[in-house]
Amino acid sequence: MKKTIKSPVEQRSATPAPSVPGLIHPIIIYPFRQPNDLSNLEELYRLVAKLDGSPRTYAKPVTVMARKTYFSVENDASFQRFRKDVVAKHSNILDAWCVDTCQMWYSGLGAAFERGGPQDVYWLIPGDFNYGTPGGREVLSRLHDLPEIILELNQDFCIGEIATDHAHSKHLIDTYGTLALLYTWFPKEAQEIRQFTERPRSEFFAIRHGFLGEVLRQRWFAYEQTMVTLLHAVFGGRRISRFLVGQICDLPSDGESFAAASAQVERTERVLKTLWRERHEKEPSWSTQFRALEMQSDHVRRAALTVLQNLLS
């Protein structure tokens, strides 16, 4: 099965992998909200058990679990059994107090990075997807291609892109909100990112040790960190690839409400404004340029929210 679709930039940047490949570090992000139905997690941890049984290829998997999640269900016997008999059996649990999932990524990736080596690859696996469905199981069966692309093609960052129709809330948010704002604040970089993905907020990705170290030392955002990582990749001329994850939905799978979509657009704008200011604040006329971009961004955000309200309400 073909692992990736390469753009012209990808074809130029792909180079042979080193003769001695590194380990792959799986980092599982346990759902921030404990699901009532464990079937999707059970399917995911069947994969984790297989990874745990291949120590020559994979480092011991790490599961990041938010303490807020734990204390919300600590008296639930089924949760405690699953944590002990499944999660802890096949992975090292990293308990952490986190604002949101992107901070869970920071904790898990940072902990794995400290144990890793220069040829290693770090593979983020989100836990809140419908892995128990036929489509979800199919995605799990080939999800290992995501980090393998980095090893085989000697890439720095590989983003996984899920398949959605044009009416899905994720597609609408990214089209009218994320990408439009990216083109406003970082137009040149946005053009390059668009060659690789239409999902710059994807929760599926793998990253090489050297680039991860660079990103960990930058400001880490509690939201929209994938988009920020893509921007750092473009800023630094890093090698980027794409992996088509397939048809899979995050949970709950009935799409985003307008309220949730508007919050995502608003925080995307805040992140981009902060990042732009950090990169330009030492320039003499940065504040004048910032105000002009801020006015443009305000129009883009308002237009995006109008469209999303019409489509999602």
N, C-alpha and C positions, 0 to 999 in steps of 0.2 A: 504494500500500500504506500502511495506517495505520502511523504511525511510533511512536506511544506510546499507552498507556492512561492516562488522567488520573484521579486521585482527585479528590474535591471540593476538597481543598487545592490541588492542581495547577491546577484550573480557575480558582480565585480568584487564584493567584499568576502565571499566565501573562500577560505583557504584550507588546505589539508590540516587535519587535527594533529596534535603532537603524537609521537610514537607511543608515549606512555600516558594513557588517559587517566584522569583523576576520578575520584569517587563522586557519586551523585548523592546529595543530602536532601531527602524528602522532608518537607516541613508542612505538616497538616494543621490547618487553621480550624479548630473546633468551632461549631456554630456559636455565634454570640448569644443567640437565644436557643435554649434547649428545645429541640423538637419533641412533640408528643409521640410521633411515630419514629422509631429507631431504624426502620428498614433501609433508609438511604445511607445512614452511617454504618450499618452492618455491612452493606455492600462495599462501601469505601474501605472499611478496615479489613475486608478480605484481600483487597489489593495491598494494603499496608503490611499485612502478614506475609504476603509473597515477597515484598521488598525486604522485609526484615530477615527473610530466609536466604537472601543473596548478598552476604557481606562483602564479597569481592567487587560487587558493582555498586552497592548502596551502603552508605553510612547508616547507623541506627536511626530510624525515623524519629522525628521530634513532633509531638503534638502540643500546640499552644492552646491552653484553655484559660479563658478569662475568669478571674476570681468572682466577678459579678455573676457570671453564668453559674459557677459552682455553688455559690451561696443562695442563688435563687431556687435551686433544686436539690440542695444537700440532703434533704429528708426523703427524697424520692429513691426508693429501694432499687427500682429498675435502672436508674441513672448510676447509682453507686456500683451495681453489679457490672454494668457495661464499662464504666471507667476502670474498674479493677481487673475484670476478666478479659476484656478486649483491648481497650485503649492502652492501659499500662503494660499489658502482656507483649504487645507488638511495637511499642514506641516509648520513648522517654517523655513523660509529661512535664511540660514547662508551665507552671501556674504563674500568672502575671495579672496585675491590676492594669487594665487598658481602657482607654477612652472608647475605642472602636477597633474594627478589624485591622485597619492599617497600622495601628500601634501594636497589635498582636503580630503582624508581619515583622515589625522592627525587632521585637523581642526574639522571635523565632529565628529570623535570618541572622541577627547578631550573635545569638548563642551558637548557631551552627558554624558561622564564619570563624569564631574563635577556635573551633576544633578542626577547621578545614585546612587544606593546603592549596598551593598556588594553581594547581591544575583542576581543582574541584569545581563542581557545579551545584547550585542550590535551586531546588525545585519546590515552588510554592503550590500547595494543593488545597483549595478552599473546601470546607466541609459542608457548606449549606447549599448543596445542589441535589437534584433528584436522581441520584445514582442508582436507586432501586428500580427505575423504569428500564424497559428494554433499550431505549436510546442511551440512558445513563450508563448502563452496563457496557454498551458498546464503546462509549467514550472512555471508560475506565480501562478497557482492554488494550487501548493504544495510546493512552495518555503518557506513557513512558517515552514516547517519541519526542515529547517536548524538551526534556533535558538532553536527550541523545543528540538532537540537532546541534546543540552547542558543542558537544564533544566531537561529533563527526565533521562538522563544518567549521570548527574553530571560531565560533561566534561569541559575542559578549552578552547578548540579551535576546531571548526568544519569547515573543508574546503569543499567547494562545487566544484565538478568536472564535467565539461561539457563533453558531448560525442562528439568526433570528430573521423573521420577516419584517418588512418595512413598516408594519403597523405596530410592532412590539415597542413597549415603552423604552427599553434600553436603546433601541435603534433611534427612536425619536429624540431622546435626551442627548445622545451623542451627536446626532446630526444637527439639531437646532441649538443645542447648548454647548456641549464640550468642544466640538470642532470649530464652531463659529467663534467661540471665545479664544480658542487657541490661535486661530488666524488673526484675531484682533491684537493679541499681546505678543505673539511670537510667530509672525507670518512665514518667515523663511523656514523655521524649524517645523512648523505645522505642515508645510508642503512635503517635507521629507517624511514625517511621521505618517502622513496619509498614504504614502507609497507602500507602507507595511501593514497598516491596519485601519479599520474604521471603528475599532473598539479600544481607544486609548485608555479606558478605565478598567480593562480586563483584570480579573482576579487570577487568571492562569498565566504564569510565566516561569521562566528559568533564567538564571543569571550566573555568569562566571565569577570566580573568586576575586580577581583583580578589580573588576568593575563594581562588584558588590561592596568591596572595601571602600572604593571611592564614594559610592552613594551613601553608605552608612555614615560617612564623615560629614556629609552635607546635612542641611536642615531636613528633618523627616517630618512629613505632614501626617496628621491623624486621618486625613481624607485625601482621596485622589492621588495616592502615592505612585500608582502605575504611570499616570500621565507625567508626573514629575520625573520619574526614572527614565521614561522615553525622552524627555527633553534633555536630561543630563547625557543620555547616550548620543543624542545629536550634537549637543554642545561639544562633546569630547571626541567626536568622530568615531564612535564605537560601532562595532559590527552588529547589526540587528537582523533577526529572522522572524518569520511568522509560522505558526502552526495552526491549522484549522482543527479546532477541538471537535466540532460537530454540533448536533442538535441536543442541547441540554439547557435546563432552566434552573435558576436559583430559586430558593424557597423563601416565602411562598411563591408559587409559580403563576399567579394570576396577574402579574404585572404591577407597575408602580401606580400609586394614586397621584393626582396632580400635586398634592401637598408634598409628597416625597420627592417627586420630580423637581419641583421648584426649589426645594432645599438643596438638591444635588447641583443644580445649575448655579445657585447662589454661592455655595461653598467652592465650586470650581473657579468662579470668578475671583473669590478671595485668595485662593491659592495662587492663581496666575498673577494677580496684582502683587502679592508678596514676593514671589519669585522674580518678577520683572524688576521690582524696586531693589532687591538685593543685588542684582546683576548690574544695575545702572546708577545706583545712588552716588557713586564717586565721580560721575560725569558732571561737568559744570552746569549743564542745562537740563539735568534729568527731571527736575520738578515740573518744568514747562511741558516737556514731552509726556510725562506721566499724567498730567491733568488732561491733555488732549486725548490720550489713549483711554483714560477713565471715562470721558464723555462718550467716546465711541463704544466702549464696553457697556456702558449703561444702556445705550440704544439696543445693542445686541442682546443683552440680558432681557430687557423688556419685551423685545420682539419674540425671543425664545419662549418666555413665559406665556405670552399671548397665544402662540401656536400650541404649546403644550396644554394650556387650559382648554382650548377648543377641541383638542384630540383626546384628552384623557379624562375630562370631566364628564 
